[in-house]
Amino acid sequence: MMKSLRRSAASILVTLLVGLPATRASDDGAVPWKAGAATVKITPERPLILLGYTDRNGPFDGVSDDISARALALEDAQGRRGVIVAADLVGFQAAIVTDVVAGRIAERTGVPRDRLIFNASHTHTGPVVSLDPNTTLNVAHPAMTLEVAEATITYTRRLQDQLVDLVGRAVADLRPARLSWATGRTNVPTSRRLPKPEGVVMLPNPNAPVDDAVPVLRVDSPEGEPRAVVFGCSCHAVAAGGQNAISADYPGYARAVIEAHRPGATALFLAGCGGDANPEPRGTIEQARTHGEALGREVCRVLDGPLAPVAGPLRVASAQVDLPLQVLSREQIQGYLNRPNFQAWQARHMLEVLDAGGRLPSHYAAPVAVWRFGDDLTLAALPGEPVAGYATLLREALGPDRLWVSGYNNDCFGYLPTAKVVAEGGHEAIGVTLWAWSRGLGPMVGFFEPRVQDVVVDAVRRLAAEAEGRR
Ligand SMILES: [Zn+2]
């Protein structure tokens, strides 16, 4: 408070002396921001189970490339801060980043929970992250042992410490900066929803839509020296396939290309609406490199081209949004058991809950956030794994320009389907998975209702208006 009072007093003084409006200083885009970046290696020291494929035969047996978490801290001219954390993990469950981590970050840096975004790259060659011994033991992987479950929880606690320290270092690094942005295009994502007579199956479908946008935020010193690059791609990080060695997958290779192109910059990858998209072809670490380098080259092309300046202020709004789940009878759930996809697997879990005398939930509360960078850029941070349709829907709702739609933020509970995907069924219609158990909410499992789409789009629209109205 003292700081901002002093700052506004100083700007009034400058205005009186120079006779210019107080906003004049921010016209060139150089003055309004401060930015700081930090990186930490999060490769596990002990072998853990890698999440994403259940047919691996044990804990990881090697490291193709290290995984990391990166943070970008921003501060606008009014001293309001926001921090984006991007990590090579399958997902951030709310239980990992709310409460303890966010509370400790707020204590150390003054950045409150609603000004933190935790984005996971969704690499399937990253470790299981969990604080709940039961969930870890029972759900994650058939090869999970008590010993590995304990190592998982030790790793997760250490990860929490690392995240608190990472954000602290990024905030301590805040220095004057200039922000600009532009969007590129990529053909890394290919839809994996192929309609067959028996239903939608998970196979490449080049004819179905994907979100091919590559949003790029460039952060430079006032003199133009590289500080950070934030970039996005809407595609599963599964190019390395089911290999049992740690890798950041294609986002890591893309970051390496960008950091070599702009020495001194920290590159952050934000996963987008890639719930229903895979890189093709895929299955080897070489293919992860090929896709990553192609994406990295596109980001470099965008960085070298004309970018639009991004001014402040940084206004944010966020809410826990009740995402509606279908309320189904036992007979209706049984109807899913012969589906040719993971909906059958999910239905079995739902029946297990009923058999144990439990009740199935009618909604799942998930965090949705909108960050507005003045009038220049809006970042919609969706939770879960949004399918490509959300990028289209939100461009229709908020306007196609100056919009960055990201997914895999703050709570990864499973896929976030559109009404169309719910109606068609298939892998991305499996709803909330058992992972959400670790939030201590009991058996959280169920298929989303079609109207989940309207609930999400309305929430983003409302939050964007709310953020705009904030001073
Ligand atoms: Zn996924």
Boltz pocket constraint, residues with backbone or C-beta under 6 A from the ligand:
constraints:
  - pocket:
      binder: B
      contacts: [[A, 122], [A, 236], [A, 275], [A, 385]]
      max_distance: 6.0
